[in-house]
Amino acid sequence: MPQTPEQQLRDFIAKFEPREQRLIRACRTALRKRLPGAYELAYDNYNFLVIGYGPTERPSDAVLSLAARAGGLGLCFIHGVRLPDPAGLLQGSGRQTRFLRLEAAAELQRPAVEALIKAALARAKPLSQGRTRLIIRSVSAKQRPRRKPVRGSAV
C-alpha cells in the first residue's frame, strides 16, 4: 500500500536529529495555521528538505518555504529581494530569494518576521480558502546527510 503524503513527509523529517525534527514540525504547524488554504509542496532534494507554501500547485507561485539541512532550518522568501526589510533580517545575495535562519518556531511570531510574511503574501496571488493541501513534488535518490557526522567517527 503506497504511503500518504503525510507519511512520506514524516519519513523525510525523521532523517534529521530529534531536536531538528521538533523544530521542523513546530515551524510547519505554525505556518499551516498562518497560511490556511495554502498548497504545501514538499521536496526531499539533494541539499535540503524543502516545504514550500503558495496559492497553487505550481512551484513558481510559492511565496515562502522552510528549508532544512543538517544543523539548520531557514525560512525562505521566494521573492525576498523585493521585500522591505527595515530590521535587516534577510540574508542571501541571489537575484530573487532571501532567507532567515530559525532557531525556534516562536521566531515566526516576532513582529519583524510577521511583517516580512505579510509583505510577501501581499505581493502574491491570494491563497485559496479551505484546508492546506500537502503535495510531495520530488524526492532525490541521492541526498546529503540530514544529520551532522559525529566527531571522531569515520566518514
C-alpha positions in Angstrom: 0.0 0.0 0.0 1.5 3.4 -1.0 2.3 5.9 1.7 0.1 9.0 2.0 1.9 12.4 1.5 1.8 12.9 5.3 3.5 9.6 5.9 6.1 10.5 3.3 6.8 13.9 4.9 7.0 12.3 8.3 9.7 9.9 6.9 11.6 12.8 5.4 11.6 14.7 8.7 12.7 11.5 10.6 16.0 11.7 8.9 17.0 14.7 11.0 18.3 14.9 14.6 15.5 14.8 17.1 15.9 18.5 18.0 15.7 19.5 14.4 12.7 17.2 13.8 10.9 19.1 16.6 11.8 22.4 15.1 10.7 21.5 11.6 7.4 20.1 12.8 6.8 23.2 15.1 7.5 25.6 12.3 5.4 23.6 9.8 2.5 23.7 12.3 2.9 27.4 12.8 3.0 28.1 9.0 0.0 25.9 8.3 -2.0 27.9 10.9 -0.7 31.2 9.5 -1.5 30.1 5.9 -4.8 28.3 5.8 -5.7 27.2 2.3 -2.1 27.2 1.0 -0.7 24.5 -1.1 2.1 22.8 0.8 4.8 21.5 -1.6 7.4 19.1 -0.3 10.8 18.4 -1.9 13.3 16.0 -0.4 16.2 17.2 -2.5 19.9 16.6 -2.6 20.8 19.5 -0.3 17.6 20.3 1.6 14.2 19.2 2.7 12.0 22.0 1.4 8.4 22.6 2.4 7.0 25.4 0.2 3.8 27.4 0.6 1.8 29.0 -2.1 -1.6 29.7 -3.6 -1.4 27.0 -6.3 0.3 23.7 -7.0 2.8 25.5 -9.2 6.3 25.8 -7.6 6.7 29.2 -9.3 3.8 30.5 -7.3 5.3 29.6 -4.0 5.6 32.6 -1.6 7.8 31.1 1.1 9.3 27.9 2.3 11.1 26.1 5.1 14.4 24.7 4.0 16.0 22.2 6.4 19.5 20.7 6.2 21.8 19.0 8.8 22.2 21.6 11.5 19.9 24.3 10.3 16.4 25.5 9.3 15.7 28.5 7.2 12.6 30.5 6.3 13.0 31.4 2.6 11.1 34.2 0.9 11.0 33.2 -2.7 10.8 36.9 -3.9 12.6 38.2 -0.9 14.8 40.6 -2.8 11.7 42.8 -3.3 10.6 42.8 0.3 11.0 45.8 2.7 13.4 44.6 5.5 13.9 47.6 7.9 15.1 45.2 10.6 17.8 43.8 8.3 16.8 40.1 9.0 17.1 38.7 5.5 20.2 37.0 4.3 21.4 35.9 0.9 22.7 37.6 -2.2 20.9 35.8 -5.0 18.8 37.6 -7.6 15.5 36.6 -6.1 15.4 34.6 -2.8 16.2 35.8 0.7 16.1 33.8 3.9 16.5 33.9 7.6 17.6 31.2 10.0 15.2 29.8 12.5 16.2 28.5 15.9 12.7 28.3 17.3 9.1 28.3 16.0 8.4 31.3 18.2 10.6 33.4 15.9 7.8 33.2 13.3 5.7 35.4 15.6 8.3 38.2 16.0 6.9 41.4 14.7 9.7 41.9 12.1 9.3 38.3 10.8 5.5 38.6 10.7 5.9 41.9 8.7 8.0 40.1 6.2 5.5 37.3 5.9 2.7 39.8 5.5 4.6 41.7 2.8 5.4 38.5 0.9 1.7 37.5 1.0 0.6 40.9 -0.1 2.7 40.6 -3.3 1.5 37.1 -4.1 -1.7 35.6 -5.6 -4.3 35.2 -2.8 -4.4 31.9 -1.0 -7.5 29.8 -1.5 -9.9 29.2 1.3 -10.2 25.9 3.0 -7.7 23.3 4.1 -4.0 23.3 3.4 -3.1 20.6 0.9 0.2 18.7 1.0 1.8 17.6 -2.2 5.0 15.7 -2.5 6.7 17.2 -5.5 10.0 15.4 -5.7 12.4 13.0 -3.9 16.0 12.8 -4.8 17.6 9.3 -4.7 20.9 10.8 -3.7 21.0 13.2 -0.7 23.4 14.9 1.6 23.3 13.5 5.2 20.4 15.0 7.2 22.4 14.6 10.4 25.8 16.1 11.2 28.5 13.5 11.5 29.6 12.6 15.0 33.1 13.9 15.7 35.8 11.3 15.7 33.8 8.9 13.6 34.9 7.6 10.3 33.3 9.2 7.3 
